[in-house]
Amino acid sequence: MFRRINLFSIDGRVPPCVSVGRSYALMGKLYGKCDTGYNDRTHSGSGQVFVKREMMQIITNNTFKLLQYNRKNMKKIHDILFILIIGFVLVSACTSPNQNSTPPTTITQSVSPPTTTQIIATPNPQISSTVSATSQSTPSTSVSSTVVPQSGNSKIILDESFSLIAGDKKSVKIYSFKDLGLEFLKPNDTFIISVDSGKPINILVTDASGKASFNGVTPIYEKQPPSKITNTNLYGWSYPGIWYVLKANEIFHKDLLLKIDRAGSYYIIFDPQNIVEQVSELGVWQITYKSFNINVKINQILNPQYFDILPKSPYIIEDTAAVYSAYRDAYKEYPLEDYGLNYLNPGDTFKLSIDAEKPVNVFVINLNDEVRFNGVKPVYEVQSAKGDIGSQYGYTYAGISPLVKEDKVVKKDITFTVKETGKYFIILDQRFADPYAKDISFFKANVKLSKI
């Protein structure tokens, strides 16, 4: 009674249809094979929309025709409804994305890479900076800058350069600690005084009474009494009647440690009157008064018990000595016990480096010879032959048996090995005058001692 109508063959053409899974089997069973004309693994989203639109149109048109054809026979309406339901199911199945197909062309992808954590080196290891990056925005970075913390243990109270006149007492430079913001100093107040001078300067730190007496005192160059620094009577400048907490003689370059013993007002004095230099003109010696510059920096140490106060050196001794280029009853002496070497033992080997602007005689002697050395005057005469060198002129020091003796050294590295246990001293001796010299002045001699 009913004529069989193939919904998918109206107008004699097969609609583009993509079938998958069970929907494809059902459709083939009811209506025969549906030729899609597409590879169901490669169709695009736009193709799906086209299929859905055309399929809906075909179903609607054919349903209308079927209703017209069967309007007199309402008993078969359930067939029509069944066909409609099946048609919509097939349309949905044909246009649903295949799980094995490639993703749609328009992709919205959220990328969440692992959070990157960057630890910033800070004094507190618990402080870190975390940087999170995503694909949809510029990373917001919050990084604490690495700051090497200042010790907060010192402050500069003076950093100044000035000019003085060699040999002129009137050009002396005096600073008051009160003017530097410290009206009264108390016991254990600690400072580092760094000096860089063009000529060897004397430095005193004294109280108000010593400052008042300074102008009436003439310094004397002589053997000094043992001090807190050394147990040896070294040559230096005396200021009779003046009490001082610190005195440094003939300083070119040095860091000086100042530690206050008693409370009071203090002054620091830079004295150039010891620098007596002369030139010879037509056989007449005249004192020269030449100006020179000096830079001074004073650092106040706020917590000296927690501070490595003076800089460490790789050498046992590292010093710039001031040596006078004319005869005077003095020499530069380094007691090794003042540098932590109370006794040297047999087999101990050292390297002594001398770099001087003018020649000096260099000695390493023990305690017995050190006691006699001051009373021995060098005599220039023929020396005993040494090896293949033969006899040469040099300086004789009667009664002295040194471990090391080198005459007229300007620049030399000297290696020596101790033979007997004892206390030892290094001496730079310039107690001789160049008869042809036309000037008398101070010169520098750099001294370095290291253990091998």
Contacts in CASP RR format, 6 or more apart in sequence:
PFRMAT RR
TARGET T0000
AUTHOR 0000-0000-0000
METHOD contacts of the structure
MODEL  1
MFRRINLFSIDGRVPPCVSVGRSYALMGKLYGKCDTGYNDRTHSGSGQVF
VKREMMQIITNNTFKLLQYNRKNMKKIHDILFILIIGFVLVSACTSPNQN
STPPTTITQSVSPPTTTQIIATPNPQISSTVSATSQSTPSTSVSSTVVPQ
SGNSKIILDESFSLIAGDKKSVKIYSFKDLGLEFLKPNDTFIISVDSGKP
INILVTDASGKASFNGVTPIYEKQPPSKITNTNLYGWSYPGIWYVLKANE
IFHKDLLLKIDRAGSYYIIFDPQNIVEQVSELGVWQITYKSFNINVKINQ
ILNPQYFDILPKSPYIIEDTAAVYSAYRDAYKEYPLEDYGLNYLNPGDTF
KLSIDAEKPVNVFVINLNDEVRFNGVKPVYEVQSAKGDIGSQYGYTYAGI
SPLVKEDKVVKKDITFTVKETGKYFIILDQRFADPYAKDISFFKANVKLS
KI
1 73 0 8 1.000
2 70 0 8 1.000
2 76 0 8 1.000
2 79 0 8 1.000
3 69 0 8 1.000
5 62 0 8 1.000
5 66 0 8 1.000
6 31 0 8 1.000
7 31 0 8 1.000
7 58 0 8 1.000
7 59 0 8 1.000
7 62 0 8 1.000
7 83 0 8 1.000
7 87 0 8 1.000
8 14 0 8 1.000
8 15 0 8 1.000
8 17 0 8 1.000
8 31 0 8 1.000
8 34 0 8 1.000
8 58 0 8 1.000
10 58 0 8 1.000
10 61 0 8 1.000
10 62 0 8 1.000
14 34 0 8 1.000
14 35 0 8 1.000
15 34 0 8 1.000
15 51 0 8 1.000
15 54 0 8 1.000
15 55 0 8 1.000
15 58 0 8 1.000
16 36 0 8 1.000
16 37 0 8 1.000
16 38 0 8 1.000
16 47 0 8 1.000
16 50 0 8 1.000
16 51 0 8 1.000
16 54 0 8 1.000
17 27 0 8 1.000
17 34 0 8 1.000
17 36 0 8 1.000
17 51 0 8 1.000
17 55 0 8 1.000
17 90 0 8 1.000
17 94 0 8 1.000
18 36 0 8 1.000
18 38 0 8 1.000
18 40 0 8 1.000
18 43 0 8 1.000
18 48 0 8 1.000
18 51 0 8 1.000
18 94 0 8 1.000
18 95 0 8 1.000
19 27 0 8 1.000
19 28 0 8 1.000
19 34 0 8 1.000
19 36 0 8 1.000
19 40 0 8 1.000
19 90 0 8 1.000
19 93 0 8 1.000
19 94 0 8 1.000
20 40 0 8 1.000
20 93 0 8 1.000
20 94 0 8 1.000
20 96 0 8 1.000
20 98 0 8 1.000
21 93 0 8 1.000
22 93 0 8 1.000
23 89 0 8 1.000
23 90 0 8 1.000
23 92 0 8 1.000
23 93 0 8 1.000
23 94 0 8 1.000
24 34 0 8 1.000
24 93 0 8 1.000
26 86 0 8 1.000
26 89 0 8 1.000
26 90 0 8 1.000
27 34 0 8 1.000
27 90 0 8 1.000
27 93 0 8 1.000
28 34 0 8 1.000
30 86 0 8 1.000
38 47 0 8 1.000
40 98 0 8 1.000
40 101 0 8 1.000
41 98 0 8 1.000
41 100 0 8 1.000
41 101 0 8 1.000
41 102 0 8 1.000
42 101 0 8 1.000
42 102 0 8 1.000
43 101 0 8 1.000
44 104 0 8 1.000
44 105 0 8 1.000
45 104 0 8 1.000
45 105 0 8 1.000
48 95 0 8 1.000
48 97 0 8 1.000
49 95 0 8 1.000
51 94 0 8 1.000
51 95 0 8 1.000
52 91 0 8 1.000
52 94 0 8 1.000
52 95 0 8 1.000
55 87 0 8 1.000
55 90 0 8 1.000
55 91 0 8 1.000
55 94 0 8 1.000
55 95 0 8 1.000
56 91 0 8 1.000
59 84 0 8 1.000
59 87 0 8 1.000
59 88 0 8 1.000
59 91 0 8 1.000
63 80 0 8 1.000
63 83 0 8 1.000
63 84 0 8 1.000
66 80 0 8 1.000
66 83 0 8 1.000
67 80 0 8 1.000
70 76 0 8 1.000
70 77 0 8 1.000
70 80 0 8 1.000
97 104 0 8 1.000
109 135 0 8 1.000
110 135 0 8 1.000
110 136 0 8 1.000
111 134 0 8 1.000
111 135 0 8 1.000
111 136 0 8 1.000
112 134 0 8 1.000
113 133 0 8 1.000
113 134 0 8 1.000
113 135 0 8 1.000
115 130 0 8 1.000
115 132 0 8 1.000
116 130 0 8 1.000
116 131 0 8 1.000
116 132 0 8 1.000
116 133 0 8 1.000
117 128 0 8 1.000
117 130 0 8 1.000
117 131 0 8 1.000
118 128 0 8 1.000
118 129 0 8 1.000
118 130 0 8 1.000
118 131 0 8 1.000
118 143 0 8 1.000
119 125 0 8 1.000
119 128 0 8 1.000
119 129 0 8 1.000
120 127 0 8 1.000
120 128 0 8 1.000
120 129 0 8 1.000
120 143 0 8 1.000
120 144 0 8 1.000
120 146 0 8 1.000
121 146 0 8 1.000
122 144 0 8 1.000
122 146 0 8 1.000
122 147 0 8 1.000
123 149 0 8 1.000
127 144 0 8 1.000
129 141 0 8 1.000
129 142 0 8 1.000
129 143 0 8 1.000
129 144 0 8 1.000
130 142 0 8 1.000
131 139 0 8 1.000
131 141 0 8 1.000
131 142 0 8 1.000
131 143 0 8 1.000
132 139 0 8 1.000
132 140 0 8 1.000
133 139 0 8 1.000
151 307 0 8 1.000
152 302 0 8 1.000
153 301 0 8 1.000
153 302 0 8 1.000
153 303 0 8 1.000
153 306 0 8 1.000
153 307 0 8 1.000
154 192 0 8 1.000
154 299 0 8 1.000
154 300 0 8 1.000
154 301 0 8 1.000
154 302 0 8 1.000
154 307 0 8 1.000
155 299 0 8 1.000
155 300 0 8 1.000
155 302 0 8 1.000
156 297 0 8 1.000
156 298 0 8 1.000
156 299 0 8 1.000
156 300 0 8 1.000
157 180 0 8 1.000
157 181 0 8 1.000
157 182 0 8 1.000
157 191 0 8 1.000
157 298 0 8 1.000
157 299 0 8 1.000
157 300 0 8 1.000
158 175 0 8 1.000
158 180 0 8 1.000
158 296 0 8 1.000
158 297 0 8 1.000
158 298 0 8 1.000
159 296 0 8 1.000
159 297 0 8 1.000
159 298 0 8 1.000
160 295 0 8 1.000
160 296 0 8 1.000
161 293 0 8 1.000
161 294 0 8 1.000
161 295 0 8 1.000
161 296 0 8 1.000
162 173 0 8 1.000
162 293 0 8 1.000
162 294 0 8 1.000
162 296 0 8 1.000
163 291 0 8 1.000
163 292 0 8 1.000
163 293 0 8 1.000
163 294 0 8 1.000
164 171 0 8 1.000
164 172 0 8 1.000
164 173 0 8 1.000
164 201 0 8 1.000
164 270 0 8 1.000
164 272 0 8 1.000
164 291 0 8 1.000
164 292 0 8 1.000
164 294 0 8 1.000
165 171 0 8 1.000
165 272 0 8 1.000
165 289 0 8 1.000
165 290 0 8 1.000
165 291 0 8 1.000
166 199 0 8 1.000
166 272 0 8 1.000
166 275 0 8 1.000
166 276 0 8 1.000
166 277 0 8 1.000
166 288 0 8 1.000
166 289 0 8 1.000
166 290 0 8 1.000
166 291 0 8 1.000
166 292 0 8 1.000
167 272 0 8 1.000
167 273 0 8 1.000
167 274 0 8 1.000
167 275 0 8 1.000
167 276 0 8 1.000
167 277 0 8 1.000
167 287 0 8 1.000
167 289 0 8 1.000
168 272 0 8 1.000
168 273 0 8 1.000
168 289 0 8 1.000
169 215 0 8 1.000
169 271 0 8 1.000
169 272 0 8 1.000
169 273 0 8 1.000
171 272 0 8 1.000
172 214 0 8 1.000
172 269 0 8 1.000
172 270 0 8 1.000
172 271 0 8 1.000
172 272 0 8 1.000
172 273 0 8 1.000
173 269 0 8 1.000
173 270 0 8 1.000
173 294 0 8 1.000
174 211 0 8 1.000
174 214 0 8 1.000
174 267 0 8 1.000
174 268 0 8 1.000
174 269 0 8 1.000
174 270 0 8 1.000
175 267 0 8 1.000
175 268 0 8 1.000
176 265 0 8 1.000
176 266 0 8 1.000
176 267 0 8 1.000
177 183 0 8 1.000
177 185 0 8 1.000
177 265 0 8 1.000
177 266 0 8 1.000
177 267 0 8 1.000
177 268 0 8 1.000
178 265 0 8 1.000
180 298 0 8 1.000
182 189 0 8 1.000
182 300 0 8 1.000
183 265 0 8 1.000
184 263 0 8 1.000
184 264 0 8 1.000
184 265 0 8 1.000
185 260 0 8 1.000
185 263 0 8 1.000
185 264 0 8 1.000
185 265 0 8 1.000
185 266 0 8 1.000
186 260 0 8 1.000
186 263 0 8 1.000
186 264 0 8 1.000
187 260 0 8 1.000
187 261 0 8 1.000
187 262 0 8 1.000
187 263 0 8 1.000
188 259 0 8 1.000
188 260 0 8 1.000
188 304 0 8 1.000
189 259 0 8 1.000
189 260 0 8 1.000
189 300 0 8 1.000
190 257 0 8 1.000
190 258 0 8 1.000
190 259 0 8 1.000
190 260 0 8 1.000
190 300 0 8 1.000
190 301 0 8 1.000
190 304 0 8 1.000
190 309 0 8 1.000
191 257 0 8 1.000
191 258 0 8 1.000
191 259 0 8 1.000
191 298 0 8 1.000
191 299 0 8 1.000
191 300 0 8 1.000
191 301 0 8 1.000
192 255 0 8 1.000
192 256 0 8 1.000
192 257 0 8 1.000
192 258 0 8 1.000
192 298 0 8 1.000
192 299 0 8 1.000
192 301 0 8 1.000
192 309 0 8 1.000
192 310 0 8 1.000
193 203 0 8 1.000
193 246 0 8 1.000
193 255 0 8 1.000
193 256 0 8 1.000
193 258 0 8 1.000
193 268 0 8 1.000
193 296 0 8 1.000
193 297 0 8 1.000
193 298 0 8 1.000
194 254 0 8 1.000
194 255 0 8 1.000
194 256 0 8 1.000
194 296 0 8 1.000
194 297 0 8 1.000
194 298 0 8 1.000
194 299 0 8 1.000
195 201 0 8 1.000
195 203 0 8 1.000
195 248 0 8 1.000
195 251 0 8 1.000
195 252 0 8 1.000
195 253 0 8 1.000
195 254 0 8 1.000
195 255 0 8 1.000
195 256 0 8 1.000
195 294 0 8 1.000
195 295 0 8 1.000
195 296 0 8 1.000
196 252 0 8 1.000
196 253 0 8 1.000
196 294 0 8 1.000
196 295 0 8 1.000
197 251 0 8 1.000
197 252 0 8 1.000
197 253 0 8 1.000
197 292 0 8 1.000
197 293 0 8 1.000
197 294 0 8 1.000
197 295 0 8 1.000
198 252 0 8 1.000
198 292 0 8 1.000
198 293 0 8 1.000
198 294 0 8 1.000
199 252 0 8 1.000
199 272 0 8 1.000
199 275 0 8 1.000
199 292 0 8 1.000
199 442 0 8 1.000
200 249 0 8 1.000
200 250 0 8 1.000
200 251 0 8 1.000
200 252 0 8 1.000
200 274 0 8 1.000
200 275 0 8 1.000
200 322 0 8 1.000
200 442 0 8 1.000
201 250 0 8 1.000
201 251 0 8 1.000
201 270 0 8 1.000
201 271 0 8 1.000
201 272 0 8 1.000
201 275 0 8 1.000
201 294 0 8 1.000
202 219 0 8 1.000
202 237 0 8 1.000
202 247 0 8 1.000
202 248 0 8 1.000
202 249 0 8 1.000
202 250 0 8 1.000
202 251 0 8 1.000
202 270 0 8 1.000
202 271 0 8 1.000
202 272 0 8 1.000
202 273 0 8 1.000
202 274 0 8 1.000
203 246 0 8 1.000
203 247 0 8 1.000
203 248 0 8 1.000
203 251 0 8 1.000
203 256 0 8 1.000
203 268 0 8 1.000
203 269 0 8 1.000
203 270 0 8 1.000
203 271 0 8 1.000
204 214 0 8 1.000
204 239 0 8 1.000
204 242 0 8 1.000
204 244 0 8 1.000
204 246 0 8 1.000
204 247 0 8 1.000
204 268 0 8 1.000
204 269 0 8 1.000
204 271 0 8 1.000
205 244 0 8 1.000
205 245 0 8 1.000
205 246 0 8 1.000
205 247 0 8 1.000
205 258 0 8 1.000
205 266 0 8 1.000
205 267 0 8 1.000
205 268 0 8 1.000
205 269 0 8 1.000
206 214 0 8 1.000
206 242 0 8 1.000
206 243 0 8 1.000
206 244 0 8 1.000
206 245 0 8 1.000
206 266 0 8 1.000
206 267 0 8 1.000
206 269 0 8 1.000
207 243 0 8 1.000
207 245 0 8 1.000
207 264 0 8 1.000
207 265 0 8 1.000
207 266 0 8 1.000
207 267 0 8 1.000
208 264 0 8 1.000
208 265 0 8 1.000
208 267 0 8 1.000
209 243 0 8 1.000
210 241 0 8 1.000
210 242 0 8 1.000
210 243 0 8 1.000
210 244 0 8 1.000
210 267 0 8 1.000
211 267 0 8 1.000
211 269 0 8 1.000
213 241 0 8 1.000
213 242 0 8 1.000
214 239 0 8 1.000
214 242 0 8 1.000
214 269 0 8 1.000
217 239 0 8 1.000
217 240 0 8 1.000
217 241 0 8 1.000
217 242 0 8 1.000
219 237 0 8 1.000
219 238 0 8 1.000
219 239 0 8 1.000
219 271 0 8 1.000
219 273 0 8 1.000
219 274 0 8 1.000
220 237 0 8 1.000
220 238 0 8 1.000
220 240 0 8 1.000
221 235 0 8 1.000
221 236 0 8 1.000
221 237 0 8 1.000
221 238 0 8 1.000
221 274 0 8 1.000
221 328 0 8 1.000
221 330 0 8 1.000
222 235 0 8 1.000
222 236 0 8 1.000
222 238 0 8 1.000
223 233 0 8 1.000
223 234 0 8 1.000
223 235 0 8 1.000
223 236 0 8 1.000
223 374 0 8 1.000
224 233 0 8 1.000
224 234 0 8 1.000
224 235 0 8 1.000
224 236 0 8 1.000
224 238 0 8 1.000
225 233 0 8 1.000
226 232 0 8 1.000
226 233 0 8 1.000
229 338 0 8 1.000
230 335 0 8 1.000
230 338 0 8 1.000
231 335 0 8 1.000
231 337 0 8 1.000
231 338 0 8 1.000
232 333 0 8 1.000
232 335 0 8 1.000
232 337 0 8 1.000
232 338 0 8 1.000
232 370 0 8 1.000
232 425 0 8 1.000
234 333 0 8 1.000
234 335 0 8 1.000
235 330 0 8 1.000
235 331 0 8 1.000
235 332 0 8 1.000
235 333 0 8 1.000
236 249 0 8 1.000
236 250 0 8 1.000
236 330 0 8 1.000
237 247 0 8 1.000
237 249 0 8 1.000
237 250 0 8 1.000
237 274 0 8 1.000
239 247 0 8 1.000
245 258 0 8 1.000
245 259 0 8 1.000
245 260 0 8 1.000
245 261 0 8 1.000
245 266 0 8 1.000
246 256 0 8 1.000
246 258 0 8 1.000
248 254 0 8 1.000
248 256 0 8 1.000
249 274 0 8 1.000
250 274 0 8 1.000
250 322 0 8 1.000
250 442 0 8 1.000
251 322 0 8 1.000
252 320 0 8 1.000
252 322 0 8 1.000
252 444 0 8 1.000
253 320 0 8 1.000
254 319 0 8 1.000
254 320 0 8 1.000
255 310 0 8 1.000
255 311 0 8 1.000
257 309 0 8 1.000
257 310 0 8 1.000
259 304 0 8 1.000
260 266 0 8 1.000
268 298 0 8 1.000
270 294 0 8 1.000
270 296 0 8 1.000
272 292 0 8 1.000
275 442 0 8 1.000
276 287 0 8 1.000
277 287 0 8 1.000
277 288 0 8 1.000
277 290 0 8 1.000
277 439 0 8 1.000
277 440 0 8 1.000
277 441 0 8 1.000
277 442 0 8 1.000
278 285 0 8 1.000
278 286 0 8 1.000
278 287 0 8 1.000
278 288 0 8 1.000
278 326 0 8 1.000
278 439 0 8 1.000
278 440 0 8 1.000
278 441 0 8 1.000
279 285 0 8 1.000
279 286 0 8 1.000
279 288 0 8 1.000
279 438 0 8 1.000
279 439 0 8 1.000
279 440 0 8 1.000
280 286 0 8 1.000
280 437 0 8 1.000
280 438 0 8 1.000
280 439 0 8 1.000
285 440 0 8 1.000
301 307 0 8 1.000
301 309 0 8 1.000
314 450 0 8 1.000
315 448 0 8 1.000
315 449 0 8 1.000
315 450 0 8 1.000
316 336 0 8 1.000
316 339 0 8 1.000
316 340 0 8 1.000
316 341 0 8 1.000
316 350 0 8 1.000
316 449 0 8 1.000
316 450 0 8 1.000
316 451 0 8 1.000
317 334 0 8 1.000
317 339 0 8 1.000
317 426 0 8 1.000
317 447 0 8 1.000
317 448 0 8 1.000
317 449 0 8 1.000
318 447 0 8 1.000
318 448 0 8 1.000
319 334 0 8 1.000
319 446 0 8 1.000
319 447 0 8 1.000
320 444 0 8 1.000
320 445 0 8 1.000
320 446 0 8 1.000
320 447 0 8 1.000
321 332 0 8 1.000
321 428 0 8 1.000
321 444 0 8 1.000
321 445 0 8 1.000
321 446 0 8 1.000
321 447 0 8 1.000
322 332 0 8 1.000
322 442 0 8 1.000
322 443 0 8 1.000
322 444 0 8 1.000
323 332 0 8 1.000
323 356 0 8 1.000
323 358 0 8 1.000
323 360 0 8 1.000
323 428 0 8 1.000
323 430 0 8 1.000
323 442 0 8 1.000
323 443 0 8 1.000
323 444 0 8 1.000
323 445 0 8 1.000
324 330 0 8 1.000
324 430 0 8 1.000
324 440 0 8 1.000
324 441 0 8 1.000
324 442 0 8 1.000
325 358 0 8 1.000
325 430 0 8 1.000
325 434 0 8 1.000
325 437 0 8 1.000
325 439 0 8 1.000
325 440 0 8 1.000
325 441 0 8 1.000
325 442 0 8 1.000
325 443 0 8 1.000
326 433 0 8 1.000
326 437 0 8 1.000
326 440 0 8 1.000
327 431 0 8 1.000
327 432 0 8 1.000
327 433 0 8 1.000
328 431 0 8 1.000
329 374 0 8 1.000
329 431 0 8 1.000
330 431 0 8 1.000
331 373 0 8 1.000
331 427 0 8 1.000
331 428 0 8 1.000
331 429 0 8 1.000
331 430 0 8 1.000
331 431 0 8 1.000
332 360 0 8 1.000
332 427 0 8 1.000
332 428 0 8 1.000
332 429 0 8 1.000
332 430 0 8 1.000
332 445 0 8 1.000
333 370 0 8 1.000
333 425 0 8 1.000
333 426 0 8 1.000
333 427 0 8 1.000
333 428 0 8 1.000
334 425 0 8 1.000
334 426 0 8 1.000
334 427 0 8 1.000
334 447 0 8 1.000
334 449 0 8 1.000
335 423 0 8 1.000
335 425 0 8 1.000
336 344 0 8 1.000
336 423 0 8 1.000
336 424 0 8 1.000
336 425 0 8 1.000
336 426 0 8 1.000
337 423 0 8 1.000
339 449 0 8 1.000
341 424 0 8 1.000
342 423 0 8 1.000
343 421 0 8 1.000
343 422 0 8 1.000
343 423 0 8 1.000
344 418 0 8 1.000
344 421 0 8 1.000
344 422 0 8 1.000
344 423 0 8 1.000
344 424 0 8 1.000
345 418 0 8 1.000
345 421 0 8 1.000
345 422 0 8 1.000
346 418 0 8 1.000
346 419 0 8 1.000
346 420 0 8 1.000
346 421 0 8 1.000
347 417 0 8 1.000
347 418 0 8 1.000
347 419 0 8 1.000
348 417 0 8 1.000
348 418 0 8 1.000
348 451 0 8 1.000
349 415 0 8 1.000
349 416 0 8 1.000
349 417 0 8 1.000
349 418 0 8 1.000
349 451 0 8 1.000
349 452 0 8 1.000
350 415 0 8 1.000
350 416 0 8 1.000
350 417 0 8 1.000
350 418 0 8 1.000
350 449 0 8 1.000
350 450 0 8 1.000
350 451 0 8 1.000
350 452 0 8 1.000
351 413 0 8 1.000
351 414 0 8 1.000
351 415 0 8 1.000
351 449 0 8 1.000
351 450 0 8 1.000
351 451 0 8 1.000
351 452 0 8 1.000
352 362 0 8 1.000
352 364 0 8 1.000
352 404 0 8 1.000
352 413 0 8 1.000
352 414 0 8 1.000
352 415 0 8 1.000
352 416 0 8 1.000
352 426 0 8 1.000
352 447 0 8 1.000
352 448 0 8 1.000
352 449 0 8 1.000
353 412 0 8 1.000
353 413 0 8 1.000
353 414 0 8 1.000
353 446 0 8 1.000
353 447 0 8 1.000
353 448 0 8 1.000
353 449 0 8 1.000
354 360 0 8 1.000
354 362 0 8 1.000
354 409 0 8 1.000
354 410 0 8 1.000
354 411 0 8 1.000
354 412 0 8 1.000
354 413 0 8 1.000
354 414 0 8 1.000
354 428 0 8 1.000
354 445 0 8 1.000
354 446 0 8 1.000
354 447 0 8 1.000
355 410 0 8 1.000
355 411 0 8 1.000
355 445 0 8 1.000
355 446 0 8 1.000
356 409 0 8 1.000
356 410 0 8 1.000
356 411 0 8 1.000
356 428 0 8 1.000
356 443 0 8 1.000
356 444 0 8 1.000
356 445 0 8 1.000
356 446 0 8 1.000
357 410 0 8 1.000
357 443 0 8 1.000
357 444 0 8 1.000
357 445 0 8 1.000
358 410 0 8 1.000
358 430 0 8 1.000
358 443 0 8 1.000
359 408 0 8 1.000
359 409 0 8 1.000
359 410 0 8 1.000
360 408 0 8 1.000
360 409 0 8 1.000
360 428 0 8 1.000
360 429 0 8 1.000
360 430 0 8 1.000
360 445 0 8 1.000
361 378 0 8 1.000
361 395 0 8 1.000
361 405 0 8 1.000
361 406 0 8 1.000
361 407 0 8 1.000
361 408 0 8 1.000
361 409 0 8 1.000
361 428 0 8 1.000
361 429 0 8 1.000
361 430 0 8 1.000
361 432 0 8 1.000
362 404 0 8 1.000
362 405 0 8 1.000
362 406 0 8 1.000
362 409 0 8 1.000
362 412 0 8 1.000
362 414 0 8 1.000
362 426 0 8 1.000
362 427 0 8 1.000
362 428 0 8 1.000
362 429 0 8 1.000
363 373 0 8 1.000
363 397 0 8 1.000
363 400 0 8 1.000
363 402 0 8 1.000
363 404 0 8 1.000
363 405 0 8 1.000
363 425 0 8 1.000
363 426 0 8 1.000
363 427 0 8 1.000
363 429 0 8 1.000
364 402 0 8 1.000
364 403 0 8 1.000
364 404 0 8 1.000
364 416 0 8 1.000
364 424 0 8 1.000
364 425 0 8 1.000
364 426 0 8 1.000
364 427 0 8 1.000
365 373 0 8 1.000
365 400 0 8 1.000
365 402 0 8 1.000
365 403 0 8 1.000
365 424 0 8 1.000
365 425 0 8 1.000
365 427 0 8 1.000
366 403 0 8 1.000
366 420 0 8 1.000
366 422 0 8 1.000
366 423 0 8 1.000
366 424 0 8 1.000
366 425 0 8 1.000
367 422 0 8 1.000
367 423 0 8 1.000
367 424 0 8 1.000
367 425 0 8 1.000
369 399 0 8 1.000
369 400 0 8 1.000
369 401 0 8 1.000
369 402 0 8 1.000
370 423 0 8 1.000
370 425 0 8 1.000
370 427 0 8 1.000
372 399 0 8 1.000
372 400 0 8 1.000
373 397 0 8 1.000
373 400 0 8 1.000
373 427 0 8 1.000
376 397 0 8 1.000
376 398 0 8 1.000
376 399 0 8 1.000
376 400 0 8 1.000
377 431 0 8 1.000
378 395 0 8 1.000
378 396 0 8 1.000
378 397 0 8 1.000
378 429 0 8 1.000
378 431 0 8 1.000
378 432 0 8 1.000
379 395 0 8 1.000
379 396 0 8 1.000
379 397 0 8 1.000
379 398 0 8 1.000
380 393 0 8 1.000
380 394 0 8 1.000
380 395 0 8 1.000
380 396 0 8 1.000
380 432 0 8 1.000
381 393 0 8 1.000
381 394 0 8 1.000
381 395 0 8 1.000
381 396 0 8 1.000
382 391 0 8 1.000
382 392 0 8 1.000
382 393 0 8 1.000
382 394 0 8 1.000
383 391 0 8 1.000
383 392 0 8 1.000
383 393 0 8 1.000
383 394 0 8 1.000
383 396 0 8 1.000
384 391 0 8 1.000
385 391 0 8 1.000
394 407 0 8 1.000
394 408 0 8 1.000
395 407 0 8 1.000
395 432 0 8 1.000
397 405 0 8 1.000
403 416 0 8 1.000
403 418 0 8 1.000
403 419 0 8 1.000
403 424 0 8 1.000
404 414 0 8 1.000
404 416 0 8 1.000
406 412 0 8 1.000
406 414 0 8 1.000
415 452 0 8 1.000
418 424 0 8 1.000
426 447 0 8 1.000
426 449 0 8 1.000
428 445 0 8 1.000
428 447 0 8 1.000
END
